[in-house]
């Protein structure tokens, strides 16, 4: 089992991350990747920037626990999670999740599980600025609660 967790300010290279995750694992039949981007519209307003804060140490532990749960639930061989923090602009990549496994269905489900629980449980706080340069914290969404309820 291989788990890579990174919380960072710098942009990531998804292809490089996928190659690192896959290296040395011969049974890989599937690689499923998800990259999330900062939206340019939120709650009907233009987004000019987003700032993400986290709790160092606690955030990585939370993400690692979510990855371990996915690996124990599905027969997948590896998980990579990268989440950016700091100030980000619209259309910038914010999160990357990759799962490798022997079969596609398990890799897809594990990837979706990780994203659902990351959105709900990982200790990140987001503040968005609109086109008028007004800032507001982003509240948890009911849809995130509903997403994890199905697991």
N, C-alpha and C positions, 0 to 999 in steps of 0.2 A: 504494500500500500504506500502510495506517495501522496503527500499533502504539502502544497506550497501556499502560504498565506503572506500577502504583502499589503501593507497600508502605506501609501506613498503620495508625494506631491507630483512627481514627474509622470509624464505620459508613458504608456506602456506599448510594447510592440506585440500584438496578439500572435503573429506568426512565430516569433521567437519564443514566446511563452509556451505555445503549443508544442513546438519542437523539443523544448526542454522537458516538458511534462512527459512526452512520448519516448524520449531517449532511453534505450536499454530495456524497454518493456515489449517483449516479442508478441504477446497474445492480443495486442490491441487490434480490435476489429472496428472500433468506433471512437471517434473524437467528436464531442459535441461542445460547441463554444457559444457563449452569449456575451455580447458587448453592449452595455447600456451607455447612453449619451445624455448629456444635459439637454433638456427640452428648451426650446426657445419661447414656448407659451406655457403658462401654468395658471389654472383657475381663470382663464379668459384674459390674462394680462401678458404682455411681452416680458420675457425674462432677459435682462441684460447681463446678469452674472449670478453665480451661486457660490456660496462659501460652505464648506463642510468641515465640521469639527468632529473629533472622536476622543475617546478615552484610551490613551496609549496603554498597551498591555492587555487591558480588558477587551478591547476591540479585536485584537488578534486572537485572543483565547476564545472569544465568542465565535468568530469565523472558523477557527479550527474545530471547535465542537460541532458546528453545523456540518462541516465537511466529513468529520468522523461518523456522524449519524447517517449521512448519505451513503458512505462506503459500507457501513454495517447493514444498511437496509437493502442496497442493491449490490450486485457483484460487479463493482467497478474497481479499477486498479489505481486510479489517481485522480486528484482534484487540485486545481489551481484557482485561487481567488485573489484578485487584485482589486483594491478599492482606493480610489484617489481621494485626497483631502486637500483643503486649502481653497483658494479662489479659482473657479473654473468658469469659462464662458459657454454660451450656447453652442451646441453640436460637439463639444469636447467629450472624449470618452471618460466615463466616470467609474465604471465597474466592468470587470472581466471575470467570467467563470468558465472554466473548461473542465470537462470530465472525460476520462478515457476508460474504456471497458471492452469486453469481448463482443458485446451486442449493442446495437443502437438503441433499442427500447429502454434498456436499463440506464444507458448514458443520458438519454433525453430526460427521463424521469428524475434521475439524480441531479441533473443540472437545474431543472425546474424547481425541485425541492430546495436546493441550496439558495436560489434566488428568492423564493418565497420566504424562507426563514431569515435570510439576510435582511430583506426589506422590513421585516417585522421585529426581529430580535437583536440585530447588531447595533451597538451603541454609537450611532452617527447622528449628528444634528445638522440640519440643513437650513440655511438662510438664503432667500432669494431676493434679488433686486429687480424692480420693474423698470419700464422705460422712463419713468419719472424719477428714478434713482431712490425710490422708497423701498425700504427693506422690511421683510417679515420672515419669521421662522416658519418652516414648513411643518404642518401638523401631520400626525399619523393618519392614514387613510383606512376607512372601513374595508375597502377592497383588499388591503394587505392582510387584515384579520381573516377575511373570508378565504383568501388563497391558502393560508396555512391550515385552516379548518378541514380541508379535504384530505390532508395527509393523515 
